[in-house]
């Protein structure tokens, strides 16, 4: 009959001792966990200026007149003159394409005094798609020669596109540079906070962006990427 109380007492003592040991060990474990979980999030930037390697230049020209066939013929003749002008300035034949013509009857919905002088207005676009960016830009500067030949051109400079297609060639070096710059920021933070910089906890590479350096230099591109890195910190 005395055995049962003795066993209960032993169990109670064991529980109390275990609770004391756990209470003593828990703060140390929490401190170790918190030290392990300390981290800092930093960003590293990499930027490059590069020259565009492709240019897309649309040249839109207009013809107006009262005889439809004559307007089409003038449009055809002007297209030949523009093509010859481009070839003369060093642009390859394969880089030139011509869109179908578009014609509008300007008298269709106008009457009396509201009628414009010329009934028919026709437009066509000749497009240069080339990797000879400097050659094309030099040719753009000579457009006055076409005006002297009586060709009416629309201002297409705002629609000219410059592209940079060599991103894959510079990606690895830029990612490495962005990561190194992020580490420099993390090392500075660790030094200022009297901590030691640990291993990388996580890393995320941002999207590459390609934009014109400025409005007056669309042929010069700025390539940019930001990497976000989380480092562990230790005392």
C-alpha positions in Angstrom: 0.0 0.0 0.0 3.0 2.3 0.6 4.5 1.7 -2.8 2.0 3.8 -4.8 2.7 7.1 -2.9 6.4 6.5 -3.2 6.1 6.1 -7.0 4.1 9.3 -7.2 6.7 11.2 -5.2 9.4 10.0 -7.5 7.5 11.1 -10.6 6.8 14.5 -9.1 10.5 15.0 -8.2 11.5 14.0 -11.8 9.0 16.5 -13.3 10.3 19.3 -11.1 14.0 18.5 -11.9 13.2 18.4 -15.7 11.4 21.7 -15.5 14.4 23.3 -13.7 16.8 22.0 -16.3 14.5 23.2 -19.2 14.2 26.6 -17.6 18.0 27.0 -17.3 18.6 25.8 -20.9 15.8 27.6 -22.6 17.3 31.2 -22.5 20.6 30.0 -23.9 18.7 28.2 -26.8 16.6 31.2 -27.5 19.7 33.4 -27.6 21.4 31.0 -30.0 18.3 31.0 -32.2 18.1 34.7 -32.3 21.8 35.1 -33.1 21.4 32.6 -35.9 18.3 34.4 -37.2 19.8 37.9 -37.3 20.1 39.1 -40.8 20.5 42.2 -43.0 18.9 42.9 -46.4 20.9 44.9 -48.9 20.7 45.9 -52.5 23.5 46.1 -55.1 23.3 48.0 -58.3 25.1 47.5 -61.6 24.8 50.0 -64.5 26.4 50.1 -68.0 26.2 52.5 -70.9 26.2 50.7 -74.2 25.6 51.8 -77.8 22.5 50.5 -79.6 23.3 47.8 -82.1 20.1 48.0 -84.1 18.1 50.9 -85.5 14.6 50.9 -87.0 14.0 54.0 -89.0 10.6 54.6 -90.7 10.6 57.1 -93.5 7.0 58.2 -94.3 6.4 60.3 -97.4 3.3 61.9 -98.9 1.9 62.9 -102.3 -1.2 64.9 -103.1 -3.0 65.6 -106.4 -6.3 65.5 -108.2 -5.6 62.6 -110.5 -5.5 59.2 -108.7 -3.2 57.5 -111.2 -0.7 60.4 -111.2 -0.7 60.3 -107.4 0.2 56.6 -107.4 2.9 57.2 -110.0 4.4 60.0 -108.0 4.4 57.9 -104.9 6.2 55.1 -106.8 8.8 57.5 -108.1 9.4 59.0 -104.7 9.9 55.5 -103.2 12.6 54.8 -105.9 14.3 58.1 -105.1 14.4 57.4 -101.4 15.7 53.9 -101.9 18.5 55.2 -104.2 19.3 57.9 -101.6 19.7 55.3 -98.9 21.9 53.0 -101.0 24.1 55.9 -102.0 24.7 56.6 -98.3 25.8 53.1 -97.5 22.6 51.4 -96.3 22.2 47.8 -97.5 19.4 46.8 -99.9 18.4 44.0 -97.6 17.9 46.5 -94.7 15.2 48.4 -96.7 11.5 47.4 -96.8 8.5 49.2 -98.3 4.9 49.1 -96.9 1.8 49.1 -99.1 0.6 52.6 -100.1 -2.4 54.2 -98.4 -4.7 56.7 -100.3 -7.4 58.9 -99.0 -10.2 60.7 -101.1 -10.4 64.0 -99.3 -13.4 65.1 -101.2 -15.5 62.1 -100.1 -17.0 63.9 -97.1 -16.4 67.6 -97.9 -18.4 70.0 -100.1 -18.2 73.5 -101.6 -15.7 75.7 -100.0 -14.7 73.1 -97.5 -13.1 71.0 -100.1 -9.3 70.9 -100.0 -7.3 71.9 -103.0 -6.1 68.3 -103.7 -8.6 65.5 -103.8 -6.2 62.6 -103.3 -3.6 62.2 -100.6 -1.4 59.2 -100.5 1.2 58.0 -98.0 3.8 55.3 -97.9 6.5 54.2 -95.5 9.9 52.9 -96.3 11.6 51.3 -93.3 15.3 50.8 -92.6 16.1 47.9 -90.2 19.9 47.8 -89.8 22.7 47.1 -87.4 24.8 49.9 -89.0 23.6 52.4 -86.5 26.2 55.0 -87.2 25.7 54.8 -91.0 21.9 55.2 -90.5 22.4 58.2 -88.2 24.7 59.9 -90.7 22.1 59.3 -93.4 19.4 60.9 -91.3 21.4 64.1 -91.3 21.3 64.2 -95.1 17.5 64.1 -95.4 17.5 67.7 -96.7 18.8 66.2 -100.0 15.4 64.4 -100.5 13.6 67.7 -99.8 15.5 69.3 -102.6 14.2 66.6 -104.9 10.6 67.7 -104.1 9.8 64.8 -101.7 7.6 65.6 -98.8 8.6 63.7 -95.7 6.9 63.4 -92.3 9.0 64.0 -89.2 9.7 60.4 -88.2 12.5 61.1 -85.8 10.2 60.5 -82.8 9.3 57.1 -84.2 12.8 55.9 -84.8 13.7 53.0 -82.4 17.1 52.0 -81.2 17.7 48.6 -79.7 20.4 46.9 -77.8 20.4 43.1 -78.4 23.6 42.1 -76.6 22.2 41.8 -73.1 23.1 38.2 -72.7 26.8 39.0 -73.4 27.0 41.4 -70.4 24.5 39.8 -68.0 26.9 37.5 -66.1 29.4 40.3 -65.4 26.6 42.7 -64.3 25.0 40.2 -62.0 28.4 39.6 -60.4 29.0 43.3 -60.0 25.6 43.9 -58.4 26.2 41.0 -56.0 29.6 42.4 -55.0 28.2 45.8 -54.5 25.5 44.3 -52.2 28.2 42.6 -50.2 30.1 45.8 -49.7 27.0 47.4 -48.3 26.4 44.5 -46.0 30.0 44.5 -44.8 29.7 48.2 -44.0 26.5 47.6 -42.0 28.1 44.7 -40.1 31.2 46.8 -39.2 29.0 49.7 -38.0 26.9 47.4 -35.9 29.9 45.4 -34.4 28.7 42.3 -36.1 30.2 39.6 -38.3 28.9 39.0 -41.8 27.7 35.5 -42.3 26.5 33.4 -45.2 23.9 34.4 -47.7 20.4 33.6 -46.4 18.7 34.4 -49.7 19.3 36.3 -52.9 17.0 37.7 -55.6 18.0 39.2 -58.9 15.9 42.0 -60.3 14.8 42.4 -63.9 17.2 44.0 -66.3 16.1 47.4 -67.7 17.3 49.0 -70.9 16.4 52.6 -71.5 17.8 55.6 -73.4 20.5 57.5 -71.5 18.6 60.7 -72.2 16.1 62.2 -74.6 18.7 63.6 -76.9 20.8 60.4 -77.1 18.3 57.6 -77.8 21.1 55.6 -79.5 23.0 55.3 -76.2 21.4 52.9 -73.8 21.6 52.5 -70.0 21.4 48.9 -68.8 20.5 48.5 -65.2 20.0 45.6 -62.7 19.5 45.5 -58.9 20.2 42.4 -56.8 18.7 42.0 -53.4 20.7 39.8 -51.0 20.0 38.8 -47.4 23.0 38.0 -45.2 23.1 36.3 -41.8 24.8 38.4 -39.0 26.6 37.1 -36.0 28.1 38.7 -32.9 
